[in-house]
Amino acid sequence: MFSTYTKGKGMIIQNFRQLALDRNKKLALEIVERGLEASLPNNSLEKIVKSSYLKIGRKRLSLRGYGRIHVVAIGKSADLMTRVVDSRTRLHGGIVVMPSNTCSLIAGKKFSVLQSSHPVPTAKSIAAARKIVGFLKSLDKTDLVIFLISGGASSLVALPDGISLKDKQRVTCLLLKSGASIRDVNCVRKHLSKVKGGKLVESLRCSAVSLVMSDVIGDDLSVIASGITYCDQSTFSDAKKILLKYDRKNLVPKSVWKRIVLGTKGAIPETPKKPKIKNYVVSTNRACIYAMEKHAKKFGLDTKTVWPLEGDVKSAASKLLRHFPSQNSCIVFGGETTVTVRGKGRGGRNQELVLNLVKKLKDRKEKVIVVSVGTDGIDGNTRAAGAIVDSTAQSKYIDAYLNQNNSYCYFKKYGGAIFTGPTHTNLMDIGLILRK
């Protein structure tokens, strides 16, 4: 399975041939495939991790002189990041926490691989957090820990503080469905946790460094993975404002609101405001955009970039169409949009974005190809990574599907869903609008 996620081997888009129904769709899918390939962690880690040092920019961090070198990897790319690092330097072992719907790329007993829950934490998330905390306490002062952090970590590792797991699940679901940005969601999560916002490493006795793949716009280390190995710039007051902003005060459990209010009064200590260890962003969504731009230009396409794409899918679609491409051109975009969930259907932000674009394109005579995918391979509560469709697609019933957040069922019926399976990476979303 590992060969599928190595440069030059296999296709990440599993149903590429079935979707490439004409030359233009084939070209659009090829461009997106390049973006997905660029999202894999080996692209950055192979440049950083050497046998005896880490090379980060102009800095060299020596790996010599330590008794043992361990990894603690958390996120959707935890196993692949670990495998790349392990192939390039001496690792004694460590802990790898990854989503339960993903087959591990790590074999053997060298690493303890834990499959946990996403996007809502469960007892598995708590067990993973406790195992990591215990593991870190057991290390000698002469040891080194390399943290490998990627998207999804906020749910995969959880240790509620002052509230129950059930209450943590409730507030998480409410925020995820509210249309809140990941920055806002993680702000609240950090103030309900014993490990987030840098708390995980507060009592660490040995040396450590954290290599982080960014799945947030702006690449803010205090937001990525809820700043689990970094620190936190937000406050209890910020968390309170967020719950009010999204009208969640009367919906969240009383224990949650009580804790946030106590924090605003100084009755509960704030999250750490200074990082204890060095954290480095090693890969971002821009790597995907560059790869897509490069491939598009090879075919003589006039290429524009819209980045970062954020906000509600409806406004994001309108923004993209303000840059509507001329003949023989394309728009490459990347980022992360949001969806306010009102219906009970199956869908995700990428599929909803594509549907919103088709809806807005229905009155145009030009045939335009639209694609949007999540680099992690999982879009919302579906098995699809995203979708591809052209502007001549069936548009009569789009509103009905969108009103129920049921975009996946639209593509299941009319075709266009893109399947990759879990990609073992996560650098937000990428997409393309092609007019050729």
N, C-alpha and C positions, 0 to 999 in steps of 0.2 A: 504493500500500500504506500510505503514511503516514496517509491519511485514516481508516483503521481504528483508529488509535491516537491520535485527536484527540477532544477533548470533543464529545459529541453526535453523532458520526458512526459508523455501523456497530455491529455487535455483536461483542464479544470472544469470546463462546461461539459457535463456528461452527455447532454442531448444536443450537442452542437450540430450534428448532421441533420437531425430532424427539424431543427429550427432554421437552418440555412437554406431556405426555400428558393432564394434567388441570389444573384450576385451582390446586391446591395445589403441584404440581411447577412450574408456570409461575411462581407467586409466589416459591417458593424460589430458582429460577434467576434471577429478576429481582433479588432481594436480593443474591445472589452476584455477579451482573453489576455491580452498583453498587460492590461491593468491588473487583472487578478494575479497573474504570474509575478508582477512587481510587488505585490502585497506580501509575498511569502518571506518569512524572517531570515532565510538563508542569504537573501540579497544584501542585507545590512550586516548580519552577524558574522558572515565570513570575512568581512572587511575589518571588523572590530576585534574578534576573538582570535588571538594567536596562542601558540603553545605556552609561552611564558609571560604574556602581558595582554592587556586590553588596550587597543588603540582607538581613542575617542577624540576625533578632531586632531588637534596637535598634542593632546595629552597621551602619555603612556602610563598605564597603571600596572605595575609589576605584579605577577602572580607567584613570584618566588618568595621563599621565606615563611610560608604558612605551613602549619602542620597538616591540615586537610582543607580541601576546597569543596564546598557543598553548593547545591542549588536549591532554591525554593522558587518554584515556578507556578504562577497562578494565572489562569485565563484561557481563552479559546485557543491560544497558540502555545500553551504551556509545554505540551509534549514535543512539538516540533522545535521550539526554541531550545529546549533541553537537549534534544537529539543533536542539533547543530553544534551547541556549545561542547557537549560531551565528545564529539568527534574531533574537536580542535584543541582541547586542553585536558589536563588530568583532573577528573572529578572523582571525589570519594563516594558521593551519593547525594541523596536529598529527597525532597518531597515535590511531587507534581500534582497540581489540582486542575482538573479540566472538566468540561461539560459531560454529563452522563450519556448524552446522545451521540457521542463521538468515540470511535474506536481508537485506542491508544496506539501511537507509533513507536512506543517504547516497550522493548521486551526484556525479560530477565528480572533479577531481584535487586539490582543496584539502586534503583529508585523506587520509592513508595508512591505508586500512582493511585490517586483518589479521584473518583468520578463524582462530581457534585451537581448542584442544581442551578438552572438559569432559565428565565430571568428573575424568578422569585426564589429566595432562599428557603431551604428546608432543613431538616435535622442533619442532612448530609453536609450542608454548609457549615453548621456549627461544629460538627465532628472534625471537619477539615481545619477549621480555625484553631480548635483546641490541639490538634495534632501538631500544627505548625508552631504554636506557642510553646508547647512542651519540647519540641525538637530544638527550637532556638535556645531555650533555657539549658539544654544539655550540652551545648557546644563549649569547647575550650577557648580561652582567650587567644590562642595561637591560630585558631581556625579563620577561614574566610567564607562568607556566604555571598553567592552571586544570586540576587533576586532577578527573576525573569518575569516581567509583568506585561499582560496584554488584556484587551477588552473582555469584559464579562466577569472580571475578578470581584466586583462589588457584590455579586450574588453568590458566586461560587464559595466565597469565604465570608462568613458572617458570625458575629458574636454579639447579640443584642445587649444593650446596657440599660437597665432600668425598666425594660419592657419585655414581654414574652415574645417567643418566636411567632406565635399567631398574630400578635399585634404588628410585628415587623412585616410579616407577609401582607397584612391588610393595607398598611400605609404604602408599601412598595407598589402593590397593584393599583391603588388609587392614583398614585403619582404617574405611573407608567401609562395609564389610560387618560390622563388629564391633558396630554399634549405638552407637558413640561419638558424643558430641555434637560439633557443629561447633567449639565452643570447644576441645575436646580434640584433634580432628583438626588444627586450625590451629596449635595449640601445637607439635605435632611438626613440621608442615610448616615453620614459621618457623625452627626450629633445624636445618633441612637445606637452607637457602636463602641465596643471595647477595642477594636483593632483598626478601624479606618482612620483616615486623617493623620497617619504617622504613628498611631498608638502601637501598632504591631512591633515596631523596632525600638520603642522607648527604652526598654530594659535590656536591649541587646548588649552582650559583653564583648563580642568579638568584632573584627573588622567586617565591613560589608559594602557592597555596591549594588545598585539596582539599574538594570537595563530595561527600558520601557518602550513598548510599541504603543503609539498614540491612537486612540479611537475617539478622540474628542476634537472639536474645532478649536483651534488656538493652541493645541498641544500643552495645555496647562497641567503640570505634574500634580497639582493639588486636586485636580478633577479626575484625571485618568485613574481608573480603578479605585476611585474615592481616596486617592492619595495614600494608599495603604502603607507604602514605604517612604513617603515623603513628609508632608505636613499639611496644614489646612489654613487657608486665608479667610475662610468664611466663619460666621459666628452663629450662636443660637438665635440672635436677633434676625439674621438673614434667613435661617430656617423657618422662623415664625412668619416672616413676611411672605415666604414662598407658599406656605400652607394657606395663607389668606389670599394670596394672588390667584391661586387656582381654585379658590372656594372649597378648600378641603378641611377647614377647621372643624366643622360639625360632622364630618364623615370619618375622620381618623379616630382610632380608639382613644378614650380619655387618657390612658396612660401616656400616650405619645404627646398629646397636647400639654399635659401636666409637666412632663419632662422638659419639653422645649421652653415652656414658660419659666420653670425653675432655673433653667440655664440662662435665660435673659436677665434674671435677677442675681446671678452670680452664685447661686446655691449649688451649682454643679460646675466643676472645672471645665474650661474651654479645651478644645482640641489643640494639640501642639502647633505652635506658630513658626518654629524653626526646624529645618530638616536635621536629623541626626546623622544620616549617611548620604553619600553622593548618589543622586539619581540622574540618569541620562536618557533622553528620548533618542531612540536609535532608528526609528522608522515611522513615517507619517503618510497620510493620504496623498501628499504631493508626489511621492514616488510613483504611485499609480497613474496620476495625471500626466507626469512627464513621459512615462512609457506609452500611454495612449496617444499623446500629442505626436510623439516621434513616429509611431506606426502610421497614424493618419496622414502625416505629411509625406510619407514614402509614396502614397498613392496620389499625390498632388492635390490633396484636399486643403482648401483654405480653412484653417483651424482656429476657432476661438475657444477660450477657456472661461468658464464661469465657476469661480471658486473663492471662498467656500459656499456651497449651497446649504442653506439652513432655514429654519422656520417651518411653519405649517405647509403640508404638501400642496395645498391650493395656491398659496402665495408663491411657493417655490416654482410651481409650473408656470405661473404668470411671469415670473422673473426670467425664466429660461426663454420664453417665447418673445420677450422683448429683444432677445439676441437672435431671433429666428434666422437660420442660415440661408445665404444666397445659394444659387446653383453651384453644385460641385463643392460643397463645404460641409463642415460639421461643427457642432458644439460639444466640447468635452467638459464634463462637470464632475465634481466630487464634493463630499461633505456628509451631512446627516440631517435629514428633515424630521419633522414630528407629525404625529397623527393623534387627533382627539378621538378616542374610541367611544362611539355612541351605539353601534349595532352589535350583534352577536355573531357576525360572520367570521370567515377566515381570510386573513390578508396581512399585509405588511406595508411599511412606508414606501418601499421601492415599487411594489405593484400598484399601490394607490397613486404614486407620482405618475407612473406610466399611464394609468387610466385617466387621470386629470389632464395630462398632456393630449391624449387622443381626443378627449371631449372638446378641448379648446381648438384642436386642429381640424375638426370634422367639416368645417365650412371652407377650408382651403382646398384648392384644386391640386396643389403639388403633392406628390407622394413622398412622405417623410418617414424615416425609420426612427423609432424611439426605443431606447434601452436603459434600464436602471437595475443595478444589482448590489447586494450587500457583499462585501469582500469576505465575510465570515460564512457565507453560503446559506444562511438561515434568515428569511425575511418574515418578521412578525411571528404569528402562530402557525406557520405553514412549513412545508418541506422545500419550498422553492426559494431560490436566492434572489429572484426578481423576475423581470419579464422583458420580452421584446415584442413589438407590434408595429405595424405601419399605420399611417393616418387614414387608410381606407378601411380599417377594421370596423366590425359591427359596433355602432355607437348608440343605437336606439335605447338600450337598457342600461347604459353606464351609470346613470344617476341612481337607479335602484340598487345596483351593486355597491356603489360608493356609500349610499346612505346606511347600508348595513355593515360597512367595513368588510365587504365580501369580495374583494378584488381577486383573491385566489380562485374562487369558483367561476368568476368570469373567464379567466385564462384557462381554467380546466375545461370549460365548455367550448370556448372559441379558439383555444390554442395560444401559445406564446410564453408559457411559464418556463423559466430557466432553472435547471437543476444542476447543482454542483456537489451536493452533500456538504457536510462540514468541511471547511477548507483548512482548518488548523491555523488560521490567521484571522486578523481583524483590524483593518485600517479604514473603518467607516464604509461609505457607499461610493460607487462610481457609476457614471452613465454617459450616454451619447445621444445626440440628435443628429441624424445624417440626412442630407439632401443631395442626391447625386443623379 
